[in-house]
Amino acid sequence: MRILPKINGHEDLVKLTDAERTELCGEIREFLVSSVSKTGGHLASNLGTVELSVAIETVFDTMKDRLVFDVGHQSYVHKMLTGRQTDFEHLRQFGGMSGFPKPYESASDAFVAGHASSSVSIALGMARARSLLHQDYQVVALLGDGAATGGMAFEALNDAAVSREPMVVILNDNAMSIDRNVGGLSRHLSRLRSSDAYLRLKQHYRSFVMKLPGGKRFYGFTSRLKNRLKRMILPSTIFENMGLTYFGPIDGHDLPALISVLRSARDLKGPVVVHVITQKGHGYTPAEQHPSKFHGIGKFDPATGKTLGKKSETFSESFGDTMLELAEKDERICAITAAMPGGTGLLKFRNHYPRRTFDVGIAEEHAVSMAGGLAKQGMVPVVAIYSTFLQRAYDQIMQDVAILKLHVVLAVDRAGLVGEDGETHHGIFDVGFLRQTPGMTVLCPASLAEQKQMLRWAVEDCTGPVAVRYPRGGDGTYRDSAWIPGMAARDGALACHRTGADVTLITYGTLLDNVMQAAELLDRQGIHATVLRLLTVAPLPVAQIVSGISARHHVVIVEEVCAGSGIRQDLAWELCHALPDCKVDGIDLGHRFVTHGSPASLYQYCGLDAQSIADYTREVLRHEG
C-alpha cells in the first residue's frame, strides 16, 4: 500500500490529489477486507462508506470539528484515517480498539454511538453549545437511512430546522439498516433516488463538461439552474418541508462530487441535509451480494467470503423455528421486529407468514405500543428485540402493556454479555426494569430445549405480559430442560442441579455452566455446594428457594447483570426474613459499563468465570467463619 500508511488525519488528506484520494479508497477497501477477515466485525457498512468517509475527513477536521455517528458500526474508515490503522489487529478484542466510536480512544471520536437515531439530537446539542460558548467548529451528523426510521431522528430534525444552527446532516442512504429498510420513509427515499441510468448520465455529463474550457464554471451554473427548476416543478422533499436545506441525491461513490457538495453544505449558515446514495458492501463482491451476512461477521476467508469456524444452532434461530411451530397452530400469533428480522431469527417466519410479520423499522417504542394494540384486540403478539434496545421501550412496556395486563410476549434476545460490541450492546439491565413491571413474568432458559418449552408456555398458557430472555449464541454444557410441560410460573419456578451441605449457589440462565464448574472446583477443595437455578426471576420462587438452601444457610447469588439491576437485594431481603441466620453474598458485573471482548475474557475480567466464582465463595466461607 502506497498512500494509506501515510494518512493520520485531515492535514494529510487535503494534500492529496483527486487521483490519489481515489487510489486511497481502493487501499482502504483492501485493508478492510484483509483485517476484518481475521478479527470479525462490521464489514459491509464500512465498505459502503469508504468514499463518503474520505470526503468527510477531507472537508472537515474531525480532531476539531464534531462528527457524530449513527449508529457507529460504520466508523472503521474514520478510525483508519485518524491514526488508528495499527490498532485494527486487535479490533473488538479485550483491551483492543472498539468497533464503535469511543472518545477515550481519540479526540476525533466526538461521541459514543451504539444505538440508532440519536445523532441529530447530539449534533444539535453540540451546535447550540458552540453558539452559546462563542466557539468556532463545524458539526456533522452521519445518519443512516435505517436510523432515520426512528422517531427520535425526526424530533431532532424538526428542532434543528427551527434552531437555524449551522450543521450538516448526511443521510447515508443504502436502502438497508441491517436487513432491508421498510416503511414510508424508505419509499420516500426510493422516490428521491435517481435511476442507475440517470446517475451514469450525470457522471458522463460532468466528465464531458469539465474537459471543456471554462467547464467547471459552466457545470456549476447548469447544476444550480437544474436545482432551481427542480424545486419549481417537482414536489419538495420532506426535509425541505421541515425547513431544512436539502442537497441530493448524490452518488456516494463519486468522491470529487461528495467533496464538492460537503464543502458547499459546510459553508451554508444553517441546517443542511445532504442525501448520499451508497451501496452496502461496495467493492467486495461477497458483501455486495450478501450485505446482511457481512453486516456483522466473524472470521472469514477473504478470497471466497465463506465464514470460518463451526456452525451451531443459536437461541435466535431456535426462537424463529419455535415461532413457526406455534403460528401453524394459532392464527392469532404474530411477530414484531424493529428492523432486525435476520438478527432475531424471524426470516423463516416472515417468509411463511408475511401478513403476520411486522418489521416497524428502528422504532422499539412503536413496536411495543403496537403490540399492546394487537393484544387488546385479540392477537397474540411476540416482540423480538435485543435486550440493549428494549431499554428504549421501558415507558411503553409500563404504560401500553402492563397497566392493562395485556398478553404481550417479549422475546429478549442478546441478554447478558454479548462480547465484542461492548458497552452499548451488553444486555445487562433488562432484569432490573422488567422485574420492576407489575404483573410481568420473566423466564430465563439455560438451554435451547428449555427456551422452546418456555416460549410455548409464554405464548399458549400465559395470560399477561411475559418476557423470555436468552443470550447470544447457542447451547453451552447444559443442554437439558427443567421446565416440565404444564408447569405454571405464577409463583416462580426453580431447578436444583446438585446438593451440598456447605453453601448454596443461586443463579439463572446460561450462567449455570460457570456456576456448575465452580461447584466442581469447590468440591475438590472439600467444599460441597448446592446449586439452585431460577427458571423465573419474576416472580421469585422464594418458598422453593428457602426449602432448597443447604443446612448452613450460606448463600452466594451469581448474576450476569449490572449491580443493583438483578435479584440479589430482593432475594436477600426475602431470605433474611424467612431464615434470620441466613448469610447472603453475591457476584455480578459491578456498578459499571462493561467493555468489549470475547465473553470468556469478560467473564474473567468481571469475576464471573468458574475459577473466580469458586475463589469468591471460598473467601466468603472463610471470612464468615
C-alpha positions in Angstrom: 0.0 0.0 0.0 1.4 3.4 -1.1 -0.9 6.0 0.5 -2.9 4.7 3.4 0.1 4.2 5.8 0.9 7.9 5.5 -2.6 9.1 6.4 -3.1 10.2 10.0 -5.7 12.9 9.7 -7.2 15.8 7.9 -3.9 17.6 7.1 -2.6 14.5 5.3 -5.8 14.1 3.2 -6.0 17.7 2.0 -2.5 17.4 0.5 -3.6 14.6 -1.8 -4.8 15.0 -5.4 -8.2 13.7 -6.5 -6.4 10.7 -8.2 -4.5 9.9 -5.0 -7.7 10.1 -2.9 -9.4 7.7 -5.4 -6.4 5.3 -5.1 -6.6 5.6 -1.3 -10.2 4.4 -1.4 -9.0 1.2 -3.1 -6.3 0.7 -0.5 -8.9 1.2 2.3 -11.2 -1.5 0.9 -8.2 -3.9 0.6 -7.2 -3.2 4.2 -10.8 -3.6 5.5 -11.4 -7.0 3.9 -8.0 -8.3 4.9 -8.2 -7.0 8.5 -11.8 -7.8 9.3 -11.4 -11.3 7.9 -9.0 -12.0 10.7 -10.9 -10.4 13.6 -14.5 -10.3 12.6 -16.5 -7.1 12.7 -18.9 -4.9 10.7 -17.7 -5.0 7.1 -20.5 -4.3 4.6 -21.4 -0.9 6.2 -17.8 0.2 6.2 -17.2 -0.9 2.6 -20.2 1.2 1.6 -19.0 4.4 3.2 -15.3 4.5 2.1 -15.6 7.4 -0.3 -18.0 9.2 2.0 -15.6 8.8 4.9 -12.7 10.1 2.9 -14.8 13.0 1.7 -15.8 13.9 5.3 -12.3 13.7 6.7 -11.0 15.8 3.8 -13.6 18.6 4.1 -13.8 18.5 8.0 -11.0 18.3 10.6 -12.6 15.8 13.0 -10.0 16.5 15.7 -11.7 19.9 16.0 -15.0 19.6 14.1 -17.5 17.3 15.6 -18.6 14.2 13.6 -21.4 12.3 15.3 -22.1 8.7 14.0 -25.4 7.0 13.9 -25.1 4.0 14.8 -21.3 3.9 14.7 -20.5 0.5 13.3 -19.5 2.2 10.1 -16.7 4.2 11.8 -13.9 1.9 10.8 -12.7 4.1 7.9 -12.9 7.1 10.2 -10.7 5.3 12.7 -8.3 4.3 9.9 -7.9 7.9 8.7 -7.4 9.3 12.1 -4.2 7.5 13.2 -5.5 4.1 14.3 -4.6 1.7 11.4 -2.2 -0.3 13.5 -4.9 -0.9 16.2 -7.0 -3.0 13.8 -5.0 -6.0 14.6 -6.9 -6.1 17.9 -10.2 -4.8 16.7 -13.1 -5.6 19.2 -10.8 -7.7 21.3 -10.4 -7.3 25.1 -8.1 -4.4 25.7 -8.0 -3.5 22.0 -9.8 -1.0 19.8 -13.6 -0.8 19.9 -15.7 -1.3 16.9 -17.7 1.8 17.7 -16.6 5.5 18.2 -15.2 6.0 21.7 -13.9 9.4 22.8 -11.4 7.7 25.2 -9.7 6.3 22.1 -9.2 9.5 20.2 -10.3 13.2 20.3 -11.6 12.7 16.8 -14.4 10.4 18.2 -16.9 13.1 19.2 -19.4 10.8 21.0 -20.3 7.3 21.9 -22.6 5.8 19.2 -24.2 2.4 19.7 -28.0 2.9 19.5 -29.7 4.3 16.4 -31.5 7.6 15.7 -29.7 9.8 18.2 -27.0 11.5 16.0 -29.0 14.6 15.0 -30.1 15.3 18.6 -26.5 15.0 19.8 -25.2 17.1 16.9 -27.8 19.8 17.5 -26.7 19.9 21.2 -23.1 20.4 20.1 -24.1 23.1 17.6 -26.0 25.0 20.3 -23.1 24.7 22.7 -20.8 26.1 20.1 -23.1 29.2 19.7 -23.6 29.7 23.4 -19.9 29.5 24.1 -18.9 31.6 21.1 -16.6 28.8 19.6 -15.8 28.0 16.0 -16.1 24.5 14.7 -18.3 22.5 12.3 -20.9 19.9 13.4 -21.8 16.9 11.3 -24.3 14.1 11.9 -23.9 10.9 9.8 -27.4 9.4 9.8 -28.1 6.1 8.2 -31.4 5.7 6.4 -32.2 2.8 8.7 -31.6 5.0 11.7 -33.8 7.7 10.1 -36.8 5.3 10.6 -36.6 6.0 14.3 -38.9 8.8 15.5 -36.1 10.4 17.6 -34.4 11.4 14.3 -37.4 13.3 13.2 -37.9 15.0 16.5 -34.3 16.3 16.2 -34.6 17.3 12.6 -37.8 19.3 13.4 -35.9 21.1 16.2 -32.8 21.6 14.0 -34.9 23.3 11.3 -36.3 25.9 13.7 -33.0 26.4 15.5 -31.2 27.6 12.3 -28.0 26.4 13.9 -25.3 25.7 11.2 -24.9 22.0 10.9 -24.7 19.3 8.3 -26.8 16.1 8.4 -25.5 13.5 6.0 -28.2 11.0 5.2 -26.4 7.8 4.1 -29.0 6.0 2.0 -28.2 2.4 1.2 -31.7 1.1 1.5 -30.7 -1.0 4.5 -30.2 -0.9 8.2 -29.2 -4.5 8.8 -32.0 -6.0 6.9 -33.8 -4.2 4.1 -35.4 -1.0 5.2 -39.2 -0.8 5.4 -41.9 1.9 5.8 -42.9 5.2 4.3 -39.6 6.9 4.7 -37.9 4.1 2.8 -40.4 4.5 0.0 -39.9 8.3 0.1 -36.1 7.9 -0.2 -36.6 5.4 -3.0 -38.5 8.0 -5.0 -35.8 10.6 -4.4 -33.1 8.2 -5.7 -32.2 8.6 -9.3 -32.1 5.6 -11.6 -28.8 3.9 -12.4 -29.1 5.2 -15.9 -29.7 8.8 -14.7 -26.7 8.6 -12.4 -24.5 7.3 -15.2 -25.7 10.1 -17.4 -24.9 12.7 -14.7 -21.4 11.3 -14.4 -20.8 11.3 -18.2 -22.2 14.8 -18.5 -19.9 16.1 -15.7 -16.8 14.4 -17.1 -17.5 15.8 -20.6 -18.3 19.4 -19.4 -15.3 19.5 -17.1 -12.9 18.9 -20.0 -14.2 22.0 -21.9 -12.6 25.5 -21.4 -14.4 27.1 -18.5 -16.2 23.7 -17.9 -16.1 24.0 -14.1 -18.0 27.3 -14.1 -20.4 26.1 -16.7 -21.1 22.9 -14.8 -21.7 24.8 -11.7 -24.1 27.2 -13.5 -26.1 24.3 -15.1 -26.2 22.4 -11.8 -27.7 25.4 -10.0 -30.1 26.0 -12.8 -31.3 22.4 -12.7 -31.8 22.5 -9.0 -33.9 25.7 -9.2 -36.0 24.3 -12.0 -36.5 21.1 -10.0 -37.7 23.0 -6.9 -40.1 24.9 -9.1 -41.6 21.9 -10.9 -41.2 18.9 -8.6 -42.7 18.4 -5.2 -40.3 19.4 -2.4 -38.7 16.8 -0.1 -39.9 16.0 3.4 -36.7 17.8 4.6 -37.4 21.0 2.7 -40.9 21.0 4.0 -39.4 20.9 7.5 -37.3 24.0 6.7 -34.0 22.3 6.1 -31.8 22.9 3.0 -31.6 19.7 1.0 -28.8 18.6 -1.3 -29.2 15.4 -3.2 -29.4 12.7 -4.0 -25.6 12.4 -4.5 -23.7 9.4 -5.8 -21.9 8.2 -2.6 -19.1 6.6 -4.5 -18.3 9.8 -6.6 -15.5 11.2 -4.4 -15.0 14.5 -6.1 -18.7 15.2 -6.2 -19.0 14.3 -2.5 -16.2 16.7 -1.5 -17.7 19.5 -3.6 -21.2 19.1 -2.1 -19.9 18.8 1.5 -17.9 21.9 1.1 -21.0 23.8 -0.1 -23.0 22.4 2.8 -20.3 23.3 5.3 -20.3 26.9 4.1 -24.0 27.5 4.4 -25.2 29.3 7.6 -28.0 26.9 8.6 -29.0 23.3 8.9 -28.4 21.2 5.8 -29.3 17.7 4.8 -27.0 16.0 2.3 -28.7 12.9 0.8 -26.0 10.4 -0.3 -26.7 7.1 -2.0 -24.2 4.3 -1.2 -24.1 0.6 -1.8 -23.6 -1.6 1.3 -20.5 -3.9 0.7 -19.4 -1.8 -2.2 -16.1 -3.1 -3.9 -16.2 -6.6 -2.4 -18.4 -9.0 -4.3 -19.4 -11.3 -1.5 -20.5 -8.4 0.7 -22.3 -6.7 -2.2 -24.3 -9.9 -2.9 -25.0 -10.7 0.8 -24.9 -7.4 2.7 -26.9 -8.7 5.7 -24.4 -11.6 6.2 -21.5 -9.2 6.1 -23.1 -6.6 8.4 -21.6 -8.2 11.4 -19.4 -11.2 10.6 -16.9 -13.4 12.3 -13.6 -14.6 10.8 -13.9 -15.5 7.1 -11.9 -16.4 4.0 -11.3 -13.1 2.2 -10.9 -14.9 -1.1 -14.3 -16.5 -1.1 -16.2 -14.7 1.7 -17.0 -18.0 3.4 -17.1 -17.9 7.2 -14.7 -19.9 9.2 -15.5 -22.0 12.3 -18.1 -24.5 13.2 -21.8 -23.5 12.8 -24.2 -24.5 15.5 -27.8 -23.6 16.3 -28.3 -20.3 18.1 -31.0 -19.2 20.6 -32.2 -16.7 17.9 -32.6 -19.5 15.3 -34.3 -21.7 17.9 -36.7 -18.9 18.7 -37.6 -18.5 15.0 -38.2 -22.2 14.5 -40.4 -22.4 17.6 -42.4 -19.4 16.4 -43.1 -21.2 13.1 -44.4 -24.2 15.0 -46.6 -22.1 17.2 -48.0 -20.0 14.4 -49.1 -23.1 12.5 -51.5 -23.9 15.3 -52.8 -20.5 16.1 -53.5 -17.8 13.5 -53.6 -15.1 16.2 -49.9 -15.3 16.7 -47.9 -12.6 15.1 -44.3 -11.4 15.2 -42.9 -7.9 15.5 -39.3 -6.8 15.0 -37.5 -3.5 15.0 -35.6 -3.7 11.7 -33.9 -7.0 12.6 -35.8 -10.0 11.3 -32.5 -11.7 10.5 -30.8 -11.0 13.8 -33.7 -12.1 15.8 -34.3 -15.3 13.8 -37.6 -14.3 12.1 -36.7 -14.6 8.5 -38.4 -18.0 8.1 -41.4 -16.8 9.9 -41.6 -13.7 7.7 -41.4 -16.0 4.6 -44.2 -18.3 5.8 -46.4 -15.6 7.4 -45.7 -12.3 5.8 -49.1 -10.8 6.8 -48.4 -11.7 10.4 -44.8 -10.3 10.5 -44.4 -6.6 11.2 -41.0 -5.0 10.7 -41.5 -1.5 12.1 -38.0 -0.1 11.4 -35.7 1.1 14.2 -38.6 2.0 16.4 -38.7 -0.1 19.5 -41.1 2.2 21.3 -43.7 1.9 18.5 -43.1 -1.9 18.3 -44.1 -2.4 21.9 -47.1 0.0 21.8 -48.4 -1.6 18.6 -48.1 -5.0 20.3 -50.3 -3.6 23.1 -52.9 -2.6 20.5 -52.8 -6.0 18.8 -53.1 -7.8 22.2 -56.0 -5.6 23.3 -57.9 -6.6 20.1 -57.3 -10.4 20.5 -54.0 -11.1 18.7 -51.0 -12.8 20.5 -48.0 -10.5 19.6 -44.4 -11.7 20.1 -42.0 -8.8 20.1 -38.4 -9.8 19.3 -35.9 -7.2 20.4 -32.3 -7.3 21.7 -32.1 -6.6 25.4 -30.0 -3.4 24.9 -32.6 -2.0 22.5 -35.5 -3.0 24.7 -34.3 -0.3 27.1 -35.7 2.2 24.7 -39.2 0.9 25.2 -39.3 1.0 29.0 -42.2 3.5 29.1 -44.2 1.6 26.5 -43.9 -1.7 28.4 -45.3 0.1 31.5 -47.9 2.3 30.0 -49.2 0.4 27.0 -48.8 -3.3 28.0 -48.6 -3.8 31.8 -51.2 -1.5 33.1 -53.9 -3.4 31.1 -52.2 -6.7 31.9 -52.1 -7.4 28.2 -50.8 -10.7 26.8 -47.7 -9.4 25.0 -44.7 -11.8 24.7 -41.2 -10.1 24.8 -38.5 -12.2 23.2 -35.5 -10.6 24.8 -32.5 -11.6 22.6 -28.8 -11.0 23.4 -29.5 -11.0 27.2 -26.3 -10.8 29.2 -22.8 -10.1 27.9 -22.8 -10.1 24.1 -19.0 -9.8 23.7 -17.2 -7.8 21.1 -19.8 -5.0 20.6 -19.2 -3.8 24.1 -20.8 -1.2 26.4 -23.6 -0.1 24.1 -24.8 -3.6 23.3 -24.5 -5.7 26.5 -27.9 -6.8 27.8 -27.3 -6.3 31.5 -30.1 -4.1 32.6 -33.3 -5.8 31.4 -33.7 -8.0 34.5 -34.0 -4.8 36.6 -36.5 -2.9 34.6 -38.6 -6.0 33.6 -38.8 -7.1 37.3 -40.0 -3.6 38.2 -43.0 -4.0 36.0 -46.1 -5.1 38.0 -47.5 -8.4 36.6 -44.6 -9.2 34.4 -43.3 -12.8 34.3 -39.7 -13.2 33.3 -38.4 -16.6 32.1 -34.7 -17.4 31.9 -33.9 -20.6 29.9 -30.5 -22.2 30.2 -30.6 -24.3 27.0 -32.2 -24.3 23.6 -34.6 -27.1 24.7 -35.7 -25.1 27.7 -36.2 -22.0 25.6 -38.6 -23.8 23.2 -40.7 -25.1 26.1 -40.7 -21.7 27.9 -41.7 -19.9 24.7 -44.6 -22.3 24.1 -45.8 -21.7 27.7 -45.4 -17.9 27.3 -47.4 -17.9 24.0 -50.0 -20.6 24.7 -50.6 -20.6 28.5 -49.7 -17.2 29.9 -52.4 -14.5 30.2 -50.5 -11.4 31.0 -47.2 -9.7 29.9 -44.3 -12.2 29.8 -40.6 -12.0 28.8 -38.3 -14.8 27.7 -34.7 -13.6 27.9 -31.9 -15.6 26.3 -28.3 -14.9 25.3 -26.4 -14.5 22.1 -25.1 -17.8 20.7 -26.2 -21.3 21.5 -26.1 -24.2 23.9 -23.3 -24.4 26.5 -22.6 -27.5 28.5 -26.1 -27.8 29.9 -28.5 -29.0 27.3 -31.4 -30.4 29.2 -34.6 -28.7 30.4 -36.0 -28.4 33.9 -39.2 -26.9 32.5 -42.0 -29.5 33.0 -44.8 -29.4 30.4 -47.8 -27.9 32.1 -45.7 -26.1 34.7 -47.1 -22.7 35.8 -44.9 -19.8 36.6 -47.4 -17.8 38.7 -45.4 -18.5 41.9 -42.0 -18.8 40.2 -40.1 -21.9 39.2 -36.8 -23.4 40.4 -34.4 -26.2 39.5 -31.9 -27.9 41.8 -28.8 -29.1 39.9 -26.7 -30.5 42.7 -26.8 -30.6 46.5 -24.2 -29.9 49.1 -24.2 -29.0 52.8 -21.7 -26.1 52.9 -23.1 -23.4 50.7 -25.9 -22.7 48.2 -25.1 -21.1 44.8 -28.1 -19.4 43.1 -28.1 -18.3 39.5 -30.2 -18.2 36.4 -29.9 -18.5 32.6 -26.8 -19.9 30.8 -24.5 -18.7 33.6 -25.4 -22.1 35.1 -22.4 -23.5 33.2 -19.9 -21.3 35.1 -21.6 -21.9 38.4 -21.7 -25.7 38.0 -18.0 -25.7 37.1 -17.3 -23.5 40.1 -19.2 -26.1 42.3 -17.0 -28.8 40.9 -13.8 -26.8 41.8 -15.1 -26.2 45.3 -15.9 -29.9 45.7 -12.3 -30.8 45.0 -11.3 -28.5 47.9 -13.8 -30.2 50.3 -16.5 -27.5 50.0 -19.8 -29.0 48.9 -22.3 -26.7 47.2 -26.0 -26.9 46.4 -26.7 -25.2 43.0 -30.2 -23.7 42.5 -31.2 -22.2 39.3 -34.2 -19.8 38.9 -36.3 -20.6 35.9 -38.1 -17.3 36.6 -36.7 -14.1 38.1 -40.2 -12.6 38.2 -41.8 -13.8 40.2 -39.1 -15.1 42.5 -39.8 -18.7 43.8 -39.0 -17.7 47.4 -40.6 -20.7 49.1 -38.9 -23.2 46.8 -35.5 -21.4 47.4 -35.9 -21.5 51.2 -36.6 -25.2 51.2 -33.7 -25.9 48.9 -31.0 -24.0 50.7 -28.3 -26.1 52.4 -28.4 -26.5 56.2 -25.6 -24.0 56.9 -27.6 -21.1 55.3 -24.6 -19.6 53.4 -25.9 -18.2 50.0 -24.0 -16.8 47.1 -26.1 -15.3 44.3 -24.4 -15.1 40.9 -25.8 -12.8 38.2 -24.8 -11.5 34.8 -26.2 -8.1 35.4 -25.1 -4.6 36.4 -25.0 -4.2 40.2 -28.4 -3.1 41.5 -30.4 -4.3 38.5 -30.7 -8.0 39.4 -32.4 -10.1 42.0 -29.8 -10.0 44.8 -31.3 -7.3 47.0 -34.9 -8.6 46.8 -33.9 -12.2 47.3 -31.6 -11.3 50.2 -34.5 -9.4 51.9 -36.8 -12.4 51.5 -34.3 -14.9 52.7 -33.3 -12.9 55.8 -37.0 -12.8 56.8 -37.6 -16.5 56.2 -34.2 -17.6 57.6 -32.9 -15.0 60.1 -29.5 -16.6 60.3 -29.1 -16.8 56.5 -25.9 -15.1 55.2 -26.3 -13.8 51.6 -23.5 -12.6 49.4 -23.4 -12.1 45.6 -21.3 -11.6 42.5 -22.4 -9.6 39.5 -20.8 -7.3 36.9 -20.3 -4.4 39.3 -21.6 -0.9 39.0 -20.0 -0.1 35.7 -20.4 -0.3 31.9 -18.5 -3.4 30.7 -16.0 -3.1 27.9 -15.8 -5.2 24.7 -14.0 -8.5 24.3 -14.8 -12.2 24.0 -17.4 -13.5 26.5 -14.8 -15.7 28.1 -12.4 -12.8 28.6 -15.2 -10.6 30.0 -16.3 -13.3 32.5 -12.8 -13.5 33.8 -12.4 -9.7 33.9 -15.7 -9.3 35.8 -15.2 -12.2 38.2 -17.9 -14.4 36.7 -15.8 -17.3 35.3 -15.8 -20.6 37.2 -12.5 -20.0 39.0 -13.4 -16.6 40.2 -16.8 -17.8 41.5 -15.1 -20.6 43.3 -12.5 -18.3 44.8 -15.1 -15.7 45.9 -17.2 -18.4 47.5 -14.3 -19.9 49.4 -13.3 -16.5 50.7 -16.9 -15.8 51.8 -17.0 -19.0 53.8 -13.6 -18.4 55.3 -14.5 -14.9 56.3 -17.8 -16.0 57.8 -16.1 -18.5 59.9 
